[in-house]
């Protein structure tokens, strides 16, 4: 999930629109996939500030066939210390990135995770609410050439029901010399524990009585696979344009849920268009 301030625009059902997508990830580089491209060029002991605004479209819940479109944005401060470690502060998120050696990188992040919004999706109204929480994220990334292979571990540290979800994936960066274009390709497979899968896709006996949906307990295990492409065009020293497309396909433990089987789709997408300004 992305955490940024959002200005609700309107809701569309199944329409393809351009949206804002993962601003803290999209501005990536062939040098490092875990922070914006310009961070590699920052001098040690220096600060940098940027802001990003865009428009996004995403499913109203995990596996929904309905989509919402929103304006959103964020501001971020980045500090790079004498050892090259990076520290970032933005709205709803704090992260630190450390190069362990020439090949291995570790990133630690704390992120505000929004509640599931039943007001935007009537299908969720009869179900027990899912509260907002604070997630930790631990990423270990191994670099080989322009490719990164990563393990991403995301626990719910406040115990609000989100459980544990983790990812195994690969990231390939593309850069065209002497042009303002770069792109990032990513593929991952995700897994969830019993609590996470129940919160996202389960229907408890009590929820079944309230909603009329079939009860369902998916259990922990394989959740989904995701493929994405993120592109960036540098306009000048201050401005960049960023666009992204992500497609997620849910496996049977998730897709057998009434929320997907009866009301949703096994495959969903997110689309984006953002502008980033560096101060």
N, C-alpha and C positions, 0 to 999 in steps of 0.2 A: 504494500500500500504506500501511496505517496502522502506526505504531510505538507500542505501549503495552505496559506489563506485562500479562501475560495469565495467567489461572488456567484451565487446561483443564477443561472441564465434561463434555461428551459430544459424540458425533458423530451426526448424523442424516443420512439419505439422502433428499434431495428434499423434505423437510418444510419448511413455512413456519413460521418462528419469529421472535421479536423479538430483535434483536441490537444491540450497540454499534457506532456508525458514525462514523468520522472526527471525533474530538472536537476537533481543532485547526481544524476547518473548520465544523462544524455550527452553532456558536453565532454565526451571522452576522447582519448588520444591513443595513438599507436604505442605510446610510451607507457601509459598506465591507465587501466580501466576503472579505477576507484575514485577518481576526482577529475575536475574539469581540466581541459587541455592546458590552459595557461599556467596551472600550478607547477608544471614541470619547468617552466621558464622563470618562476619566482626566485628571487635571491634569498639566501638563508637569513633568518631574522627579520623577514618582512611580512607585512599584512597585505591582503587584497580583499576587495569588496565587490559584490555583484548583485544584481537583481534580475529576476526572470518573470515574465508575464506571458500568458498564453491562454488557449482554449482547449478543453479536453472533452472526450467522450469515452465513457466506460460503462460496464454493466452496473445495474442498480444493486446487485449482490453477486457473489461468486457463482457463476453458472447461469445467470439470468439471461433471458432473451430480450429483455427491455434495457434501454440505455438512457443515460442522462448526460446532458451537455452542460459544462460549466466553464466560466472564466476563472482563472486562478493565477497564483504567482507566489513568489517567495523572495526573501533577501538573505544574503549569506556573507559572513565574514570568515576569512581563511588566514591562518597564520602558519608559516613554515619555519621550523627552528633550524639550528646550526647543523643538526644531523640529517635534515631533510624530511623529518616527520611532519605531518600536516594535521592541523586541528581546525575543525569547521563548526561554526555555530549558525543555525538558521531557525526559522520559525518551526517549533515542534520537533527539533532534531539537533543532536550533538554527535559529532563523530571525530575519531582520531585514526590516522593511518600511519603505519610503521613499516618501513622496509627492513625485513629481518636479515636479508642478504641480497645478492644480485638477482636471485630467482624468486624468493618468497616474500610475500607481503601479508600483513595482518591488519585488519580494520575492526574497530569496535565502535558501535553506534547505539545511542539511545533515541528512541523515536516514539512520539505520541501516535497511537493507533485509534482512529475514529470509530465510534459505535456504528453498528449496522442500522441504517435509517429506514424504519418502517413507514415513515411518512411519505417517502418517495416511492415505496413499493408496497401496494396493498396486500400482496401475497404474504408478506412478512408480518402483517398486523396482528394475526392471532397468535403468533409465536412469542416465546419468552424473549425479551430484549437482550441484545448483546451490548454490553457496556464498553465505553472507551477504556483504553488501558495504556500502559507504557511497555513497549517491547525493547528488548536488547537485540542486537544483531552482531554476530561474530563471523567474520569472513576471513578465510585463509585462501590466498590466491597464489598459484605457481605460474611463473612466466617462462615460456619457451618461445623465443623469437617474438613474433607479434601476436602469439596466442597466449591466453590465460586459461587456466583450469582452476575452478574454485569450489569450495565447500562453504555454504552459507547456513548458519545455525541461528534460529530466531525464537527465543523463549519469551513467554508472557511473564514479565517479572513481577507484576502486581496480582497475578492469579485471578484475572477477571473472566476466565473461561476460554481464552484464545489458545491455551496449550502451547505446544511446540510444533513448529514447522521448519523443515530444513531442505536444502537444495544442493544438488550436484550439477555442475554445468561447465560450459566452455564459452570463451569470449574471443572473437577474432576482430582485430582492428584493421581497417583499410585506410590508407592515406595516399593521395595522389600528389607527388612532388610538384612544386611550383604552381599549385592550384589552391583555391580557398576551400576545397571540399575534403571531408573525411567522413567515415562511416564506421559503425560498430555492429557486428553480428553476434547474437547471443542465443544459446540454447541451454535449457536446464530441465531437470526432472525434480519434482517436489514430492515430499513425503510429510505426513502429519501424524501426530500421536492420537490416541483415542479421544482426548479432550478436544483437540483442535478439529478433528473430523466431525465430531458430534456437534460442536458449536456451528461449524460452517454448513453442514449438510444433514445433520440428524434431525429427527422428529421424535421427541420424547412422548411417552404415553399421555402425559398431561397436555402437551401441545397438540397431540392427535385428537384428543377429546375436544379441545377448544377450536381447532381448525377444520376437522374432518379429513385431514391428510392422513395417509397411511403412516403408522409408526415406523421409524427406521433408525437403526444404529449401525453406522458404517464400519466402526472399528478403525484402528490406526493402520497406516500403510501407505501405499502409493496413491498420490493425489492427482497430479497433472503433469503435463509437459508444456513448455512454453518456448516459442521462438520469437525473436524480435530483431528488428533492424532500426537503427537510430542514425540519422544523418545530420551533419552540421556544416553550414557554410559560414565562413568568417567574412564579414562585410568590411570591417576595418578593425583598428586596435581596440575599439570599444564595443562594437556590436557584432552579434552572431545570431543566425537563424537556425533553429533546430526543429526537426520533425521526426516522428517515430510511429512505428506500427508494431504491436505485440499481439500474437495469437496464442491463446491458451486452450488446450484440449484436456478434458477431464476423463480420468480412467473410471472403471466400474464402481469402485467404492464411493466415489463422489457422484457419478452420473446416474446411479441407481436410486438416488434420493428423489423423493417426490418433487423437491424444489427444482431439480434439473429435469428429471424424467417427465413430469407432468406440466411444468410451467416454464422450464428453461431450455438451455441448449448445451450440448456436450462441448461445443467449441464457441469461444467468445473472443472478442478483440478489444483493443484499446488503440485509439489514434491520437495524434498530437501535432500541435504547431506552437512553438514558443519563440520568443525573442529574449536574448540575454544581453544585458548591458553591464560592462565592467567599469567601475569607477576608477 
